[in-house]
Amino acid sequence: MMEPNIEIQNFHAHVYYDPTTREAAARVRQGLSDRFPVQLGRWHDSLVAPHTKAMYQVSFDREQFALVVPWLMLN
């Protein structure tokens, strides 16, 4: 029997916004793109289940976790 691969390869986060915060979400998106080797998902201005707010996704490798997540928390 093979052992399951339990090593985490990558992460993703969702940046949620509404019509009043979309410009701020755009600045966060640009900051992510300028600073980190991330993959940015499409803008979803209408709801995409199971998410209950407009959002976009950002994906990043595990090596970037300690850099990206604190930056997101502060921005």
CORNOR-V556484 format. One record per residue. RES is the residue in one letter. PHI is phi in degrees with one decimal (* if undefined). PSI is psi as a letter, one per 20 degrees, with the letter a starting at -180 (999 if undefined). D_CENTER is the distance of its C-alpha to the mean C-alpha in whole Angstrom. Layout:
RES,PHI,PSI,D_CENTER + RES,PHI,PSI,D_CENTER
//
This chain:
M,*,p,35 + M,-79.0,q,32 + E,-77.8,q,30 + P,-68.4,q,26 + N,-80.2,o,24 + I,-105.3,j,22 + E,-81.1,p,20 + I,-75.7,p,16 + Q,-95.3,g,15 + N,-155.8,r,11 + F,-132.8,r,8 + H,-147.1,q,5 + A,-134.3,q,3 + H,-114.0,p,4 + V,-104.5,o,6 + Y,-95.6,q,9 + Y,-155.8,r,12 + D,-133.8,r,16 + P,-56.0,h,19 + T,-82.4,i,19 + T,-117.5,j,16 + R,-63.2,h,15 + E,-62.8,g,16 + A,-64.3,g,14 + A,-63.0,h,11 + A,-67.1,h,12 + R,-66.2,g,13 + V,-62.1,g,10 + R,-59.5,g,9 + Q,-64.9,g,12 + G,-61.7,g,12 + L,-61.1,g,9 + S,-63.3,h,11 + D,-72.2,h,14 + R,-103.9,h,13 + F,-133.8,q,12 + P,-82.1,m,12 + V,-114.9,r,8 + Q,-110.5,p,8 + L,-100.0,p,7 + G,-81.6,r,8 + R,-69.1,q,11 + W,-69.4,p,11 + H,-120.9,n,13 + D,-72.7,h,15 + S,-102.8,q,17 + L,-67.8,p,16 + V,-124.2,o,15 + A,-57.5,q,16 + P,-91.7,j,16 + H,-75.7,p,13 + T,-104.3,j,16 + K,-139.4,r,14 + A,-60.3,q,13 + M,-166.5,r,9 + Y,-137.5,q,7 + Q,-107.3,q,4 + V,-126.9,p,3 + S,-112.2,q,6 + F,-155.1,q,8 + D,-72.8,q,11 + R,-59.2,h,13 + E,-66.4,h,15 + Q,-91.5,i,12 + F,-53.1,g,11 + A,-67.0,i,14 + L,-98.5,g,13 + V,-71.2,g,9 + V,-63.9,g,9 + P,-60.6,h,12 + W,-62.1,g,11 + L,-61.4,g,8 + M,-62.7,h,11 + L,-86.6,i,14 + N,-117.0,999,12
//
